[in-house]
């Protein structure tokens, strides 16, 4: 069982081996107070808490007792405050989902909806297990994606470092040697770059930082997000990885919600929220509107360029046999495997490309320096 580790608890002991934490007063269901709204959990903390809570509930322990035990064992007063607020809400007669809804920064609406569905179906422990598995799988895929980006990022930084070192330290040493000589074109380009780096290097660095910060801020705007989304969906190589990652996350969420008994229109609303792509978010919104008005999911999915024909067939089969929840769960597993494969394929392309790029930069500098030296030695 995972143990929550953060700051040591400064609260006084309530008894032998038990720690007492100050907890917020219970809140009315669905009416978060200002104090409860300030309670928050990080993604890792939320995952550890749910994993431990699912284990206790699956062992047959009552909800209030499980929350009390976790609160007493938590070394972090902040996490203990969240657990205490849940405990007091449950003891006061509120459902667990209502107590979670009073702390939107600690428990996202999607998680609250899953807990509410688990309560309604009488399978809270099973819902928690599936939620933990889904969170763990998503965290694993996010880690693989970050790992896939580490190598090209390191290589790019190294390449830029080598270029700066050569232009500011190596090239100026040869400038005096080559002064007044007839130089080949590569050498003249290198000399000009070296002079520019010495004269305007700091300004260029400041401009680059401002440009990067501005680009990040722009991409966070709705218009910037749409432009980035359109660019990636049109990129020859990146679009496959991007589309597969978005579809895998959306379909996994949709299947999990349907398995817990959430109606399709409500499940599509939450699926829309987890879609990081504006294009897919718009599609799920249209699907929810269509389903709410008596249509089917297939009506929107059919012939959409955002999905392949195989997914259309899966949706058609799921709706025809009333097993859309199982079909979506299986489809999510397939897309997750496909995403892993596409990430490996992407790395096989990126790694040699970065090596060639770095070798080309160093080779250009070496050639630019050696060409005039060879010419002078023959003269």
N, C-alpha and C positions, 0 to 999 in steps of 0.2 A: 504494500500500500504506500502510495506516495505521501510524503510528509510536507506540509507547507512550511517553508523556511523563509523568514525575513528578519525583522527586528526582534530583539528579545522583549518579552512582556514585562512591563513595569508595574502591572496591577498587583494588588495584594492578593495573597492566596486565600481562597475561600475554605480550604480544608486540606488535609494531607494529599499531596499530589495533584490537587485541582486548582486551576487559576480562574479568577473571576475577572471578567471584562465588563466595562461599562457599555451598555448597548442602547440604541435608540429606543424610544417609546414605540409601541405598536402603532401601525397606521391602518387606516381604513382601506379596505380592498378597493383598488383602482384609483385611490386618491393619494398620490405620493406627496409627502411633505417636503419642505425645503431641505431638512436634515437628511432624509432618506435619499433624496436625489443626489446629494453630494457623495454618497457611498459608491465606491467604484472598485472594480477588480480588473487586473490585467488579463490578457488572454491565457497566459500560463497559469495564473492563480485560479482563474475560472475553471480551466481544464482539470487542475489538481483537485479542486473542491468537488466538482461533479464526479470525478473518478472515485474519490473516497466516499462520497454520499451514495453513489450507485452501489458500491460494495456493501455498505451498511444496510441499505434498503433491501437489497437482494438477499441479505442474510435473515430477513424477517424482522428487523428492528423498526419500531415505529418512527414516523417522520420526526416528531418533536424530540424523541430520545436521541435519534441520530444527530440532529442539529445541535442538541445540548452537548453530546459527547465531542463532536468536532469543535465546538466553540471552546470547551474546556481544554482541549489538547492543542489548540492553535497558539503558537508563540507570538503571533502578530495581532496587536489590538485592533488594527483596522479590519483585518479579515474576521476577527472575532466579532466586531461590531456588525458586519454584514450577516454573519451566522446568527447572532443574537437577535437582529431585526427579523430574520426569517422565523426563528424559533418563537418569538413573542407573537408574531402574526398568526402562526399556526396554532399556538396555544389559545389565542383569542378567538379562534373559530374560523379564520380565513383560510382558503385553500393555499397550498404552497405556491401555485402560479400567481395568485393575487399578491402574495407577499413579495414574490420576485418582481412583479410589475411595478411595485412601489419603489424599486431601485433600478431605474433604466440604465444607469451607468455601470452597474455591476452585472446585470442580466439583460442582454439585448431582447427586443420584442420577439425575434424568431425563437430564441430559447424558451421564453415564457409561453409562447404558443405551443411548443412541443410538450412542455410540462402540463399545460392545460389539457391537451389532447390525451396525454397519458393518464391524467386523473379521470377524464371522462370515460376512457376505455377500461379503467381498472387495472392497467398494466403500467404503472409508473416505473417500476424497476426495469422492465423491458425497454421502455422508452428511454430511460436514462442510459442504459447500456448501449443502445443504438446511437444515441446522441454522442456519447463519449467516443465510440468507435468512429463516427463521422468526423468529430473534431480531431481525433488522432490522425486519421487518414489525411485530412486537409492540412494539418500541421506538417505531416511527413512530406506531402507534395510541395508545400511551400518551402520546406527546407531543401528539397532536391532542386527546386527552381533557383533558390538563392545560391546553392552550391554551384549550379551550372553557370551562374553569372560571375562567380568569384574569379575564375581563371581569366576570362577575357578582360575583366576589369583590372586585374593585377598586371596583365600584359600591356594593356593600354597605358596605365600609369608608368610602367617601366619604359615603354617606348617614348612617351613624352619626356620622362626624366633624362633618357639618353640624348634626345634631341636638344633639350635645353643645355645639358652639359657640353655637348659637342659645339653648339653655336656660341656659347658664352665663354668656354675655356680653351677648347682645342683650336677652333677656327681662328681666333685672334692671334694665336702663336704663328700661324702660317701666313697671316695677312702681310706681315712685314717682309717675309721671304718672297712672296709673289708680287709685291708692289712694283709697278712699272713693267711687268711682264705681260706678254700676250697670253691670255688665259682662255681655256676652252669654256664653252657655255655652261656645263655643270658646275665648274669652279666659280664662274661669275655669279651664278645663282646662289651658290653656297655662301660666297662672300657677302652678297647683298642681304641674305637672311641673317648672317652673323652680325652685320652692322645694324640691321633693324632690331635684332634681339638686344643688343647692347644699348641702343638709344631709346627704344620704346618697350622693352621687355616688361617693366613693371606696369606700364599703362595697359599693355596687352593682357597681362595676368588679371589686373583689376577689371578690365572689360569682359574677360572670359567669366569671372566670378559673377559679375552683374548679369551677364547673359544667361548663365545657368540658373541663377536664382529667379530671374524673370521668367524663364521657360518653365520652371517647376510651378511657380505661382499661376502662370497662364494655363498650364495643363490641369490645374485644380478647378478652373472655372468650367461651367457647362460647355461653353464654346470650345475651349481648349480640349476638354475631354472628348468631344465629338470629333474634332480634327484628328486627335491622336488615335482614336478608335478607328476612324476611316483609313488612316495611314497604315496601321498595323494590319487591318483586315485586307488591305490591298497589297501588302508586302509579300513577295513570292515565297519566302521561307518562313518568316515569322508568323504569318497568318495561320498556318496549320497548328503551330504550338499554341498560339493565342486562342484560337477558336476551340481547340480541344480542351484547354484549361477552363475556359468560361463555361462550356457545355457540361463538363464533368462536374463542376461545382453546382451549377443550376440543377442539373438532373438529379444529383445526389440529394440536394435539399428537397426537391419536389417529391422524390420517392420516399424519403424519410417522413415527410409531413403526411403524405397519403397513407403510409403504413400505420401512423399513429391515429388515423381516423379524421384528419382535418379535411374539410370539403375541398373540392378541386379549386374553386374560385379563390378561397382563402389561401390555399397552398401556392397558387400562382402569384398571389400578391406578395408573399414572402420570397418566392423565387425571384420575382422582379427586384426585390430589395438587395439580394445577395449578388446579382449580376453586376460585375464591374464594368461591363461594356454597355454604353448607351444604346447601341443597336439592339443588343439582346434584351436590354431592359425595356425598350419600346415594344419589342415583339411579345414579351411576357405580359406587358400591359394590355396589348390588343387581345391576347389570348384570354386574359381574365375578363375583359369586357365581353368578349364573344361567349365565353362559358356562362357568365352571369345572365346573359340574355337568351339562354337556351341553346347556344351553339356548342360546338365541340372543339377540343384542342387541335384536332387534326385539321380543321378548317383553316387555322392560322399557320400551322407548321407546314402544310402541303405546299410544295413548290417554293419554299423560302430558301434563298441562297445561303442563309446562315446555318442550315442543317443539310446533312447528306440524305439521300434516298433511304438508306438503311434506318435512320432514326424515324423517318416518316412511317415506314413499315412497322416499326416497333410500337409507335403511338397508335396506329390503326389497329394492330392486333390487341393492344392493351385495352383500348376503348371498346372493341367488339366483344371481348371476353370478360369485361369488367375486372381486369387484373392489371390496371394501369400502375398500381403501386409496386407490384412485383416486377413488372417490365421496366419501370424507371430505375429500380434498384439494380437490376442486372445491367441495364444500359450504363449506369454510373460506374459500375465496376469495369465494364469494357472500355469506357472512355478514360478511366484512370490508368489502365494498363497501356492504352494507346498514348496517353500523355507521357508516361515514363519512356516509352519507345521513341517518341518524337524528341524528347529532351536529349536522349542519348545520340540520336541522329544529328541534332543541332550541334552538340558538342564536337562530334566528329568533323563538322564543317568549320566550327569556330576556331578550334585549336590550331590546325595547320594554317588557317587564314591569318591568325595573329602572329604566328611564327614567321610567315612570309612577309607580313607587314613590317615587323621589327627588323628582319633581315634586309628587306629592301631599303629601309631608312639608313641603317648602318652601312650597307653596301654603297648607297648613293654618296654618303659622306666620304667613305674611303676612296671611292673612284674619283670624286671631285678633288681630293687632296693629292692622290697619287698620279693623276694624269699630267698635271704641270711638272711634277717632279721628274717623271720619266722623260718628258719633253726637254727639260733643262739638262738632264744627264746626257741626252743624245746630242745636245747642242754644244 
